[in-house]
Amino acid sequence: MLRERASLITRISVGTDILIELVSFWLAHWVRNTFLLGLAWEFLGKVYVVNERELARQDLWLLVMIIPFSIYLFRHYGAYESARLKSFGMVMSGYFSGLLAMLIFLVLMHDVFPQLEISRLLSVLFLGFTVVLLVIKEQILFFVMHHIRGMGFNFRNVLIVGSGPRALEVVDALEEHPEWGLRLVGFVDPDPKRVGEEIGGHVVVGSVDDLSQTLDENVVDEVIIAMPRSWFQLVEKVLRTCETSGIRAHLRFDLFNPRIAKPVFHDLFGFHLLSFETTSMHDIQLLAKRGFDVIVSLILILLFSPLMVVVALLVKITSPGPVFFKQERMGLNGRRFLMYKFRSMYVDAEERLAELKDQNEMTGPVFKIANDPRITSIGRFIRKFSIDELPQLFNVLRGEMSLVGPRPPVYREVVEYQRWQRRRLSMRPGITCIWQVSGRNEIGFEEWMELDLQYIDNWSFWLDLKLLLKTIPAVLAGKGAH
């Protein structure tokens, strides 16, 4: 009965979406042909006569293509899956993904088949009205369905496999959210002796061994497996029983509790993998970050090329040795690469490091002193304003670094890292990061490491933009630079 009801709700939702697209098409057609174009021609002082029949004939191509294809896309991206346990944003993401794919499709159709005369303005208006009406529809639907389920209607019966703290956490969640419409039948426990025992106000109705009998004797729509790790070998048995009974089963996959890594499902050529990821970035975000790095680094290289030529000449004139300082650094997950800087020290700087180690002003494995005698006259100036870092834009262009990210360390520092500090290598290193805009060498080593991990754990595209903007006044002020 519930499956038929869910199928009916899906059909109603599809029908409503078709109606929304018809209304959106009519609104887009009216706004473009009657309002926008007429207003534009009136503003230009010319007479504009709209051939409604001709325009309608052209626009029907759009309507014929877009409705069936959009419904397919909505279904493909999960907009018609059960929204019982989904947030409003999760449901709308399916619609937004479908509409984005539709926009790309329409752009391609316009370029590949110009004879269809698909109006870009009409397409944008159509998609805009569709988004607005879909948001209104889903908001109304969420309100109505949550209200109905909160009153005790349209519910599904749930059986929980497990009776320990993990199972009780699920019970608490069900009781806190009556709008989910989930009612607890009871618990199933591996120990047959616990059958009939009451736990948290609910009864153990069966054991794992007689789960099939329990499912036969009770009305169960969903099974939630919330067992401890020690019962892991029983999971497959429970899943097989639910599978043969035709009942949907859910597994609490937080069997392990990492402090930082987040569990994510992946598919590897048919193998289903549960991955634990320590960074918040996904493939599309990494691609966007990389694209941003390439575009901005190219612009900055062109913008600062006259300055870099002048600095190169000054470095060469004021001290013997090469213009650029090349040093092996540790990149993403320990990859080694040559990082480039304008040389700001004398050529024997590395050899003189040992005799200066007792003057180190930084904690941890990093070496910094305020008045380093190895620094050249021009080097002190270009270090103060971070001009010596400009060649690293080429490292960014090559993909070895990013504009924003933890600074790349040298190998001798990494071998002295504590285990928790090595996690800063899990993201591509950058030219600037939180440390650079927070005082640089005025900050202790451990706080520096914590700031880098804070960046990794809270990364967003907007955080990158914010740090880039903050870097400008920090560099101009030359604060904290040695």
KOLGU-398875 format. One record per residue (C-alpha): x negated, y, z. Coordinates in nm, 2 decimals. Each point is the difference from the previous one (the first is absolute). Layout:
N
{xx: X; yy: Y; zz: Z}
...
***
This chain:
482
{xx: 0.00; yy: 0.00; zz: 0.00}
{xx: -0.28; yy: 0.24; zz: 0.10}
{xx: -0.19; yy: -0.08; zz: -0.33}
{xx: 0.31; yy: 0.08; zz: -0.20}
{xx: 0.05; yy: 0.32; zz: 0.20}
{xx: -0.36; yy: 0.10; zz: -0.06}
{xx: 0.04; yy: -0.07; zz: -0.38}
{xx: 0.32; yy: 0.21; zz: 0.00}
{xx: -0.18; yy: 0.29; zz: 0.17}
{xx: -0.28; yy: -0.02; zz: -0.26}
{xx: 0.25; yy: 0.00; zz: -0.28}
{xx: 0.18; yy: 0.30; zz: 0.15}
{xx: -0.34; yy: 0.18; zz: 0.04}
{xx: -0.09; yy: -0.07; zz: -0.36}
{xx: 0.33; yy: 0.13; zz: -0.12}
{xx: -0.04; yy: 0.31; zz: 0.22}
{xx: -0.34; yy: 0.06; zz: -0.15}
{xx: 0.13; yy: -0.03; zz: -0.35}
{xx: 0.27; yy: 0.26; zz: 0.08}
{xx: -0.26; yy: 0.22; zz: 0.16}
{xx: -0.21; yy: -0.01; zz: -0.32}
{xx: 0.30; yy: 0.08; zz: -0.21}
{xx: 0.08; yy: 0.30; zz: 0.21}
{xx: -0.37; yy: 0.10; zz: 0.00}
{xx: -0.01; yy: -0.03; zz: -0.38}
{xx: 0.31; yy: 0.22; zz: -0.03}
{xx: -0.14; yy: 0.26; zz: 0.24}
{xx: -0.34; yy: 0.00; zz: -0.18}
{xx: 0.17; yy: 0.03; zz: -0.34}
{xx: 0.22; yy: 0.29; zz: 0.12}
{xx: -0.28; yy: 0.19; zz: 0.18}
{xx: -0.24; yy: -0.03; zz: -0.30}
{xx: 0.25; yy: 0.06; zz: -0.29}
{xx: 0.24; yy: 0.24; zz: 0.16}
{xx: -0.19; yy: 0.18; zz: 0.27}
{xx: -0.38; yy: 0.01; zz: -0.05}
{xx: -0.03; yy: 0.02; zz: -0.38}
{xx: 0.29; yy: 0.24; zz: -0.03}
{xx: -0.15; yy: 0.22; zz: 0.27}
{xx: -0.34; yy: -0.01; zz: -0.16}
{xx: 0.14; yy: 0.10; zz: -0.34}
{xx: 0.21; yy: 0.28; zz: 0.15}
{xx: -0.30; yy: 0.13; zz: 0.18}
{xx: -0.19; yy: 0.01; zz: -0.33}
{xx: 0.28; yy: 0.19; zz: -0.15}
{xx: 0.09; yy: -0.26; zz: -0.26}
{xx: 0.32; yy: -0.17; zz: -0.09}
{xx: -0.01; yy: -0.37; zz: 0.10}
{xx: 0.26; yy: -0.24; zz: -0.12}
{xx: -0.02; yy: -0.35; zz: 0.16}
{xx: 0.11; yy: -0.29; zz: -0.22}
{xx: 0.14; yy: -0.21; zz: 0.29}
{xx: 0.08; yy: -0.30; zz: -0.22}
{xx: -0.35; yy: -0.01; zz: -0.15}
{xx: -0.17; yy: 0.04; zz: 0.34}
{xx: 0.22; yy: -0.26; zz: 0.16}
{xx: -0.08; yy: -0.25; zz: -0.28}
{xx: -0.38; yy: 0.06; zz: 0.06}
{xx: 0.04; yy: -0.03; zz: 0.38}
{xx: 0.19; yy: -0.32; zz: -0.02}
{xx: -0.32; yy: -0.17; zz: -0.10}
{xx: -0.13; yy: 0.09; zz: 0.35}
{xx: 0.31; yy: -0.13; zz: 0.17}
{xx: 0.00; yy: -0.33; zz: -0.19}
{xx: -0.36; yy: -0.07; zz: 0.09}
{xx: -0.02; yy: 0.13; zz: 0.35}
{xx: 0.29; yy: -0.16; zz: 0.19}
{xx: -0.07; yy: -0.37; zz: -0.05}
{xx: -0.38; yy: 0.06; zz: 0.03}
{xx: 0.03; yy: 0.20; zz: 0.32}
{xx: 0.22; yy: -0.27; zz: 0.16}
{xx: -0.26; yy: -0.25; zz: -0.08}
{xx: -0.27; yy: 0.22; zz: 0.14}
{xx: 0.19; yy: 0.07; zz: 0.32}
{xx: 0.05; yy: -0.38; zz: 0.05}
{xx: -0.36; yy: -0.07; zz: -0.08}
{xx: -0.13; yy: 0.25; zz: 0.26}
{xx: 0.23; yy: -0.14; zz: 0.27}
{xx: 0.27; yy: 0.28; zz: 0.02}
{xx: 0.27; yy: -0.27; zz: 0.01}
{xx: -0.15; yy: -0.22; zz: 0.26}
{xx: 0.17; yy: -0.02; zz: 0.34}
{xx: -0.05; yy: 0.33; zz: 0.18}
{xx: 0.11; yy: -0.14; zz: 0.34}
{xx: -0.35; yy: 0.02; zz: 0.15}
{xx: -0.13; yy: 0.28; zz: -0.23}
{xx: -0.04; yy: 0.37; zz: 0.07}
{xx: 0.14; yy: 0.26; zz: -0.23}
{xx: -0.34; yy: 0.07; zz: -0.14}
{xx: -0.07; yy: -0.37; zz: -0.08}
{xx: 0.32; yy: -0.02; zz: -0.20}
{xx: -0.06; yy: 0.33; zz: -0.18}
{xx: -0.35; yy: -0.11; zz: -0.09}
{xx: 0.15; yy: -0.27; zz: -0.22}
{xx: 0.21; yy: 0.26; zz: -0.18}
{xx: -0.29; yy: 0.25; zz: -0.03}
{xx: -0.23; yy: -0.26; zz: -0.14}
{xx: 0.26; yy: -0.09; zz: -0.26}
{xx: 0.06; yy: 0.36; zz: -0.10}
{xx: -0.37; yy: 0.07; zz: -0.03}
{xx: -0.04; yy: -0.30; zz: -0.23}
{xx: 0.30; yy: 0.13; zz: -0.20}
{xx: -0.16; yy: 0.34; zz: -0.03}
{xx: -0.32; yy: -0.16; zz: -0.14}
{xx: 0.22; yy: -0.20; zz: -0.24}
{xx: 0.18; yy: 0.30; zz: -0.12}
{xx: -0.32; yy: 0.20; zz: -0.06}
{xx: -0.14; yy: -0.29; zz: -0.20}
{xx: 0.32; yy: -0.04; zz: -0.20}
{xx: -0.01; yy: 0.37; zz: -0.08}
{xx: -0.36; yy: -0.02; zz: -0.14}
{xx: 0.03; yy: -0.34; zz: -0.17}
{xx: 0.35; yy: 0.04; zz: -0.15}
{xx: 0.04; yy: 0.37; zz: -0.07}
{xx: 0.28; yy: -0.08; zz: -0.25}
{xx: 0.23; yy: -0.09; zz: 0.30}
{xx: -0.02; yy: 0.37; zz: 0.10}
{xx: 0.00; yy: -0.06; zz: 0.37}
{xx: 0.01; yy: 0.33; zz: 0.18}
{xx: -0.26; yy: 0.04; zz: 0.28}
{xx: 0.20; yy: 0.27; zz: 0.17}
{xx: 0.31; yy: -0.23; zz: 0.00}
{xx: -0.21; yy: -0.29; zz: 0.13}
{xx: -0.14; yy: 0.20; zz: 0.29}
{xx: 0.34; yy: 0.15; zz: 0.09}
{xx: 0.16; yy: -0.35; zz: -0.02}
{xx: -0.26; yy: -0.15; zz: 0.23}
{xx: 0.02; yy: 0.29; zz: 0.24}
{xx: 0.38; yy: -0.02; zz: 0.04}
{xx: -0.03; yy: -0.38; zz: 0.03}
{xx: -0.24; yy: 0.04; zz: 0.29}
{xx: 0.22; yy: 0.24; zz: 0.19}
{xx: 0.31; yy: -0.21; zz: -0.05}
{xx: -0.18; yy: -0.32; zz: 0.10}
{xx: -0.12; yy: 0.16; zz: 0.32}
{xx: 0.35; yy: 0.11; zz: 0.08}
{xx: 0.14; yy: -0.34; zz: -0.07}
{xx: -0.25; yy: -0.19; zz: 0.21}
{xx: 0.03; yy: 0.25; zz: 0.29}
{xx: 0.38; yy: -0.06; zz: 0.00}
{xx: -0.05; yy: -0.37; zz: -0.03}
{xx: -0.25; yy: -0.02; zz: 0.28}
{xx: 0.23; yy: 0.20; zz: 0.23}
{xx: 0.31; yy: -0.21; zz: -0.08}
{xx: -0.18; yy: -0.34; zz: 0.02}
{xx: -0.17; yy: 0.08; zz: 0.33}
{xx: 0.32; yy: 0.12; zz: 0.15}
{xx: 0.19; yy: -0.32; zz: -0.11}
{xx: -0.28; yy: -0.22; zz: 0.13}
{xx: -0.02; yy: 0.20; zz: 0.32}
{xx: 0.37; yy: -0.08; zz: 0.05}
{xx: -0.07; yy: -0.37; zz: -0.03}
{xx: 0.11; yy: -0.07; zz: -0.36}
{xx: -0.21; yy: -0.13; zz: -0.29}
{xx: -0.24; yy: -0.19; zz: 0.23}
{xx: -0.23; yy: -0.29; zz: -0.06}
{xx: -0.08; yy: -0.28; zz: 0.25}
{xx: -0.37; yy: -0.03; zz: 0.09}
{xx: -0.18; yy: -0.30; zz: 0.16}
{xx: -0.34; yy: 0.07; zz: 0.16}
{xx: -0.26; yy: -0.28; zz: 0.00}
{xx: -0.20; yy: 0.07; zz: 0.31}
{xx: 0.09; yy: 0.11; zz: 0.35}
{xx: -0.31; yy: 0.18; zz: 0.13}
{xx: -0.09; yy: 0.37; zz: 0.01}
{xx: -0.02; yy: 0.03; zz: -0.38}
{xx: 0.36; yy: -0.14; zz: -0.03}
{xx: 0.13; yy: 0.23; zz: 0.28}
{xx: -0.16; yy: 0.30; zz: -0.19}
{xx: 0.22; yy: -0.09; zz: -0.30}
{xx: 0.31; yy: -0.03; zz: 0.23}
{xx: -0.07; yy: 0.35; zz: 0.14}
{xx: -0.03; yy: 0.14; zz: -0.36}
{xx: 0.33; yy: -0.16; zz: -0.10}
{xx: 0.18; yy: 0.14; zz: 0.31}
{xx: -0.15; yy: 0.35; zz: -0.05}
{xx: 0.12; yy: 0.00; zz: -0.37}
{xx: 0.36; yy: -0.11; zz: -0.02}
{xx: 0.02; yy: 0.18; zz: -0.34}
{xx: -0.21; yy: -0.29; zz: -0.14}
{xx: 0.30; yy: -0.22; zz: 0.04}
{xx: -0.19; yy: -0.30; zz: 0.14}
{xx: 0.14; yy: -0.22; zz: 0.27}
{xx: -0.21; yy: -0.25; zz: 0.20}
{xx: 0.12; yy: -0.36; zz: 0.00}
{xx: -0.27; yy: -0.11; zz: 0.24}
{xx: -0.35; yy: -0.13; zz: 0.02}
{xx: -0.17; yy: -0.32; zz: -0.12}
{xx: -0.29; yy: -0.13; zz: 0.20}
{xx: -0.26; yy: -0.28; zz: -0.06}
{xx: 0.08; yy: -0.15; zz: 0.34}
{xx: 0.33; yy: -0.20; zz: -0.01}
{xx: 0.02; yy: 0.04; zz: 0.39}
{xx: 0.06; yy: 0.37; zz: -0.04}
{xx: 0.32; yy: -0.05; zz: -0.20}
{xx: 0.29; yy: 0.17; zz: 0.19}
{xx: -0.23; yy: 0.23; zz: 0.19}
{xx: 0.09; yy: 0.37; zz: 0.00}
{xx: -0.27; yy: 0.25; zz: -0.09}
{xx: 0.06; yy: 0.37; zz: 0.00}
{xx: 0.38; yy: -0.05; zz: -0.01}
{xx: -0.01; yy: -0.25; zz: -0.29}
{xx: -0.01; yy: -0.38; zz: -0.01}
{xx: -0.25; yy: -0.24; zz: -0.14}
{xx: 0.24; yy: -0.18; zz: -0.24}
{xx: -0.24; yy: -0.26; zz: -0.13}
{xx: -0.36; yy: -0.13; zz: -0.05}
{xx: -0.22; yy: 0.01; zz: -0.31}
{xx: 0.03; yy: -0.37; zz: -0.05}
{xx: 0.38; yy: 0.02; zz: -0.03}
{xx: 0.01; yy: 0.33; zz: -0.18}
{xx: 0.19; yy: -0.14; zz: -0.29}
{xx: 0.28; yy: -0.11; zz: 0.24}
{xx: 0.00; yy: 0.34; zz: 0.17}
{xx: 0.05; yy: 0.16; zz: -0.34}
{xx: 0.28; yy: -0.23; zz: -0.08}
{xx: 0.18; yy: 0.06; zz: 0.33}
{xx: -0.03; yy: 0.38; zz: 0.00}
{xx: 0.08; yy: 0.27; zz: -0.26}
{xx: -0.35; yy: 0.13; zz: -0.08}
{xx: -0.08; yy: 0.24; zz: -0.28}
{xx: -0.36; yy: 0.09; zz: 0.08}
{xx: -0.28; yy: -0.17; zz: 0.20}
{xx: -0.28; yy: 0.21; zz: 0.15}
{xx: -0.31; yy: -0.19; zz: 0.10}
{xx: -0.17; yy: 0.18; zz: 0.29}
{xx: -0.23; yy: -0.26; zz: 0.15}
{xx: -0.34; yy: 0.04; zz: 0.16}
{xx: -0.32; yy: -0.09; zz: -0.19}
{xx: -0.02; yy: -0.33; zz: 0.20}
{xx: 0.31; yy: -0.12; zz: -0.19}
{xx: -0.13; yy: 0.09; zz: -0.34}
{xx: 0.00; yy: -0.36; zz: -0.12}
{xx: 0.38; yy: -0.01; zz: 0.05}
{xx: 0.07; yy: 0.29; zz: -0.24}
{xx: 0.00; yy: -0.21; zz: -0.31}
{xx: 0.24; yy: -0.25; zz: 0.15}
{xx: 0.24; yy: 0.28; zz: 0.09}
{xx: -0.03; yy: 0.15; zz: -0.35}
{xx: 0.06; yy: -0.33; zz: -0.17}
{xx: 0.32; yy: -0.06; zz: 0.21}
{xx: 0.13; yy: 0.35; zz: -0.08}
{xx: -0.09; yy: -0.05; zz: -0.37}
{xx: 0.20; yy: -0.33; zz: -0.03}
{xx: 0.29; yy: 0.17; zz: 0.19}
{xx: 0.00; yy: 0.30; zz: -0.24}
{xx: -0.05; yy: 0.24; zz: 0.28}
{xx: -0.23; yy: 0.30; zz: -0.02}
{xx: -0.29; yy: -0.01; zz: 0.24}
{xx: -0.22; yy: 0.29; zz: 0.12}
{xx: -0.34; yy: -0.04; zz: 0.16}
{xx: -0.15; yy: 0.25; zz: 0.24}
{xx: -0.33; yy: 0.01; zz: -0.17}
{xx: -0.16; yy: 0.21; zz: 0.28}
{xx: -0.14; yy: -0.32; zz: 0.15}
{xx: -0.33; yy: 0.18; zz: 0.04}
{xx: -0.03; yy: 0.34; zz: 0.15}
{xx: -0.29; yy: 0.19; zz: -0.15}
{xx: -0.05; yy: 0.35; zz: 0.16}
{xx: -0.06; yy: 0.18; zz: -0.33}
{xx: 0.05; yy: -0.22; zz: -0.30}
{xx: 0.35; yy: 0.00; zz: -0.15}
{xx: 0.16; yy: -0.32; zz: -0.15}
{xx: 0.08; yy: 0.01; zz: -0.37}
{xx: 0.13; yy: -0.27; zz: -0.23}
{xx: -0.19; yy: -0.06; zz: -0.33}
{xx: 0.04; yy: -0.25; zz: -0.28}
{xx: -0.32; yy: -0.15; zz: -0.15}
{xx: 0.08; yy: -0.20; zz: -0.31}
{xx: 0.29; yy: -0.18; zz: 0.17}
{xx: -0.16; yy: -0.01; zz: 0.35}
{xx: 0.18; yy: 0.20; zz: 0.26}
{xx: -0.25; yy: 0.18; zz: 0.22}
{xx: 0.06; yy: 0.18; zz: 0.33}
{xx: -0.26; yy: 0.27; zz: 0.00}
{xx: -0.12; yy: 0.21; zz: 0.29}
{xx: -0.11; yy: 0.34; zz: -0.13}
{xx: -0.18; yy: 0.26; zz: 0.21}
{xx: 0.05; yy: 0.29; zz: -0.24}
{xx: 0.33; yy: 0.16; zz: -0.09}
{xx: -0.08; yy: 0.04; zz: -0.37}
{xx: 0.15; yy: -0.22; zz: -0.27}
{xx: -0.10; yy: -0.05; zz: -0.36}
{xx: 0.21; yy: 0.29; zz: -0.13}
{xx: -0.13; yy: 0.23; zz: 0.27}
{xx: -0.36; yy: -0.10; zz: -0.07}
{xx: 0.06; yy: 0.07; zz: -0.37}
{xx: 0.14; yy: 0.34; zz: 0.07}
{xx: -0.28; yy: 0.09; zz: 0.24}
{xx: -0.26; yy: -0.12; zz: -0.26}
{xx: 0.17; yy: 0.20; zz: -0.28}
{xx: 0.00; yy: 0.31; zz: 0.22}
{xx: -0.37; yy: -0.05; zz: 0.08}
{xx: -0.09; yy: -0.02; zz: -0.37}
{xx: 0.20; yy: 0.30; zz: -0.11}
{xx: -0.11; yy: 0.23; zz: 0.29}
{xx: -0.37; yy: -0.11; zz: -0.01}
{xx: -0.01; yy: 0.08; zz: -0.37}
{xx: 0.14; yy: 0.34; zz: 0.06}
{xx: -0.24; yy: 0.07; zz: 0.29}
{xx: -0.30; yy: -0.12; zz: -0.20}
{xx: 0.09; yy: 0.25; zz: -0.28}
{xx: 0.08; yy: 0.27; zz: 0.25}
{xx: -0.32; yy: -0.03; zz: 0.20}
{xx: -0.24; yy: -0.10; zz: -0.29}
{xx: -0.16; yy: 0.36; zz: -0.02}
{xx: -0.06; yy: -0.01; zz: 0.38}
{xx: -0.14; yy: -0.35; zz: -0.02}
{xx: -0.24; yy: 0.11; zz: -0.27}
{xx: -0.12; yy: 0.29; zz: 0.21}
{xx: -0.04; yy: -0.22; zz: 0.31}
{xx: -0.20; yy: -0.26; zz: -0.20}
{xx: -0.24; yy: 0.27; zz: -0.11}
{xx: -0.04; yy: 0.14; zz: 0.35}
{xx: -0.07; yy: -0.35; zz: 0.14}
{xx: -0.26; yy: -0.06; zz: -0.26}
{xx: -0.17; yy: 0.33; zz: 0.04}
{xx: -0.01; yy: 0.02; zz: 0.38}
{xx: -0.15; yy: -0.34; zz: 0.08}
{xx: -0.17; yy: -0.29; zz: -0.19}
{xx: 0.20; yy: -0.31; zz: -0.07}
{xx: 0.31; yy: -0.10; zz: -0.19}
{xx: 0.32; yy: 0.21; zz: -0.02}
{xx: 0.23; yy: -0.27; zz: 0.12}
{xx: -0.03; yy: -0.22; zz: 0.31}
{xx: 0.12; yy: -0.35; zz: -0.06}
{xx: 0.08; yy: -0.23; zz: 0.30}
{xx: 0.16; yy: -0.34; zz: 0.02}
{xx: 0.33; yy: 0.03; zz: 0.19}
{xx: 0.27; yy: -0.25; zz: 0.11}
{xx: 0.33; yy: 0.04; zz: -0.18}
{xx: 0.33; yy: -0.19; zz: -0.01}
{xx: -0.02; yy: -0.32; zz: 0.20}
{xx: -0.38; yy: 0.02; zz: 0.01}
{xx: -0.07; yy: 0.06; zz: -0.37}
{xx: -0.33; yy: 0.17; zz: -0.04}
{xx: -0.05; yy: 0.29; zz: -0.24}
{xx: -0.24; yy: 0.30; zz: -0.06}
{xx: 0.15; yy: 0.32; zz: 0.14}
{xx: -0.13; yy: 0.33; zz: -0.16}
{xx: -0.07; yy: 0.32; zz: 0.17}
{xx: -0.21; yy: 0.31; zz: -0.07}
{xx: -0.33; yy: -0.06; zz: 0.17}
{xx: 0.00; yy: 0.22; zz: 0.32}
{xx: -0.31; yy: -0.16; zz: 0.17}
{xx: -0.36; yy: -0.05; zz: -0.08}
{xx: -0.09; yy: -0.32; zz: -0.19}
{xx: -0.15; yy: -0.16; zz: 0.30}
{xx: 0.31; yy: 0.04; zz: 0.22}
{xx: 0.07; yy: -0.37; zz: 0.03}
{xx: -0.35; yy: -0.08; zz: 0.11}
{xx: 0.01; yy: 0.27; zz: 0.27}
{xx: 0.33; yy: -0.12; zz: 0.14}
{xx: -0.16; yy: -0.24; zz: 0.25}
{xx: -0.20; yy: 0.29; zz: 0.17}
{xx: 0.31; yy: 0.20; zz: 0.05}
{xx: 0.24; yy: -0.27; zz: 0.13}
{xx: -0.04; yy: 0.10; zz: 0.37}
{xx: 0.14; yy: 0.35; zz: -0.09}
{xx: 0.33; yy: -0.14; zz: -0.13}
{xx: 0.30; yy: 0.21; zz: 0.11}
{xx: 0.26; yy: -0.25; zz: -0.11}
{xx: 0.13; yy: -0.30; zz: 0.19}
{xx: 0.01; yy: -0.34; zz: -0.17}
{xx: -0.20; yy: -0.11; zz: -0.30}
{xx: 0.02; yy: 0.33; zz: -0.18}
{xx: -0.30; yy: 0.24; zz: -0.01}
{xx: 0.06; yy: 0.38; zz: 0.01}
{xx: -0.20; yy: 0.29; zz: 0.14}
{xx: 0.07; yy: 0.37; zz: -0.03}
{xx: -0.34; yy: 0.13; zz: -0.10}
{xx: -0.12; yy: -0.29; zz: -0.21}
{xx: -0.36; yy: 0.09; zz: -0.11}
{xx: 0.04; yy: -0.23; zz: -0.31}
{xx: 0.26; yy: 0.24; zz: -0.15}
{xx: -0.13; yy: 0.24; zz: -0.27}
{xx: 0.08; yy: 0.37; zz: -0.01}
{xx: 0.26; yy: -0.03; zz: -0.28}
{xx: 0.12; yy: -0.33; zz: 0.16}
{xx: 0.11; yy: 0.17; zz: 0.32}
{xx: 0.23; yy: 0.24; zz: -0.20}
{xx: 0.15; yy: -0.27; zz: -0.23}
{xx: 0.06; yy: -0.23; zz: 0.30}
{xx: 0.17; yy: 0.27; zz: 0.20}
{xx: 0.26; yy: 0.06; zz: -0.27}
{xx: 0.01; yy: -0.37; zz: -0.11}
{xx: -0.13; yy: 0.10; zz: -0.35}
{xx: -0.24; yy: -0.30; zz: 0.02}
{xx: 0.31; yy: -0.23; zz: -0.02}
{xx: 0.12; yy: 0.12; zz: -0.34}
{xx: -0.18; yy: -0.28; zz: -0.20}
{xx: 0.22; yy: -0.24; zz: 0.19}
{xx: 0.28; yy: 0.10; zz: -0.24}
{xx: -0.18; yy: -0.23; zz: -0.25}
{xx: 0.03; yy: -0.28; zz: 0.26}
{xx: 0.37; yy: 0.07; zz: 0.01}
{xx: 0.03; yy: 0.00; zz: -0.38}
{xx: -0.18; yy: -0.34; zz: 0.00}
{xx: 0.24; yy: -0.15; zz: 0.25}
{xx: -0.26; yy: -0.05; zz: 0.28}
{xx: 0.15; yy: 0.28; zz: 0.21}
{xx: 0.33; yy: 0.19; zz: 0.04}
{xx: 0.05; yy: 0.37; zz: 0.06}
{xx: 0.14; yy: -0.08; zz: 0.34}
{xx: -0.11; yy: -0.29; zz: 0.22}
{xx: -0.24; yy: -0.11; zz: 0.27}
{xx: -0.36; yy: 0.11; zz: -0.07}
{xx: -0.21; yy: -0.28; zz: -0.15}
{xx: -0.26; yy: -0.12; zz: 0.26}
{xx: -0.34; yy: -0.14; zz: -0.06}
{xx: -0.07; yy: -0.36; zz: 0.06}
{xx: -0.22; yy: 0.05; zz: 0.32}
{xx: 0.30; yy: 0.17; zz: 0.16}
{xx: 0.25; yy: -0.26; zz: -0.09}
{xx: -0.20; yy: -0.29; zz: 0.15}
{xx: 0.02; yy: 0.18; zz: 0.34}
{xx: 0.38; yy: 0.06; zz: -0.03}
{xx: 0.23; yy: -0.16; zz: 0.26}
{xx: 0.25; yy: -0.24; zz: -0.16}
{xx: 0.29; yy: 0.25; zz: 0.02}
{xx: -0.21; yy: 0.26; zz: -0.18}
{xx: -0.06; yy: -0.21; zz: -0.31}
{xx: 0.37; yy: 0.05; zz: -0.09}
{xx: -0.09; yy: 0.34; zz: -0.13}
{xx: -0.15; yy: -0.18; zz: -0.30}
{xx: 0.35; yy: -0.14; zz: -0.10}
{xx: 0.07; yy: 0.32; zz: -0.20}
{xx: -0.20; yy: 0.15; zz: -0.28}
{xx: -0.24; yy: 0.27; zz: 0.15}
{xx: 0.06; yy: 0.36; zz: -0.07}
{xx: -0.16; yy: 0.34; zz: -0.02}
{xx: 0.22; yy: 0.15; zz: 0.27}
{xx: 0.22; yy: -0.14; zz: 0.27}
{xx: 0.14; yy: 0.09; zz: 0.35}
{xx: -0.36; yy: 0.01; zz: 0.14}
{xx: -0.11; yy: 0.26; zz: -0.25}
{xx: 0.28; yy: 0.25; zz: 0.09}
{xx: -0.02; yy: -0.06; zz: 0.38}
{xx: -0.35; yy: 0.12; zz: 0.07}
{xx: -0.22; yy: -0.26; zz: -0.17}
{xx: -0.33; yy: -0.03; zz: 0.20}
{xx: 0.16; yy: 0.16; zz: 0.30}
{xx: 0.20; yy: -0.32; zz: 0.05}
{xx: -0.13; yy: -0.31; zz: 0.17}
{xx: -0.06; yy: -0.33; zz: -0.19}
{xx: 0.29; yy: -0.20; zz: 0.16}
{xx: 0.25; yy: 0.29; zz: -0.05}
{xx: -0.12; yy: 0.02; zz: -0.37}
{xx: 0.07; yy: -0.37; zz: -0.04}
{xx: 0.34; yy: 0.03; zz: 0.16}
{xx: 0.09; yy: 0.30; zz: -0.23}
{xx: -0.09; yy: -0.22; zz: -0.30}
{xx: 0.22; yy: -0.28; zz: 0.12}
{xx: 0.28; yy: 0.25; zz: 0.07}
{xx: -0.02; yy: 0.11; zz: -0.37}
{xx: 0.01; yy: -0.36; zz: -0.12}
{xx: 0.30; yy: -0.09; zz: 0.22}
{xx: 0.20; yy: 0.31; zz: -0.09}
{xx: -0.10; yy: 0.05; zz: -0.36}
{xx: 0.24; yy: 0.18; zz: -0.24}
{xx: -0.05; yy: 0.20; zz: -0.32}
{xx: 0.11; yy: 0.31; zz: 0.19}
{xx: -0.27; yy: -0.06; zz: 0.27}
{xx: -0.26; yy: -0.01; zz: -0.28}
{xx: 0.13; yy: 0.34; zz: -0.13}
{xx: 0.00; yy: 0.14; zz: 0.35}
{xx: -0.35; yy: -0.10; zz: 0.07}
{xx: -0.13; yy: 0.13; zz: -0.33}
{xx: 0.16; yy: 0.34; zz: 0.07}
{xx: -0.15; yy: 0.00; zz: 0.36}
{xx: -0.34; yy: -0.09; zz: -0.15}
{xx: -0.02; yy: 0.34; zz: -0.18}
{xx: -0.01; yy: 0.23; zz: 0.31}
{xx: -0.21; yy: -0.26; zz: 0.19}
{xx: -0.26; yy: 0.01; zz: -0.28}
{xx: 0.00; yy: 0.38; zz: -0.04}
{xx: -0.04; yy: 0.04; zz: 0.38}
{xx: -0.29; yy: -0.25; zz: 0.00}
{xx: 0.11; yy: -0.11; zz: 0.35}
{xx: -0.16; yy: -0.31; zz: 0.15}
{xx: -0.23; yy: -0.06; zz: -0.30}
{xx: -0.37; yy: -0.07; zz: 0.06}
***
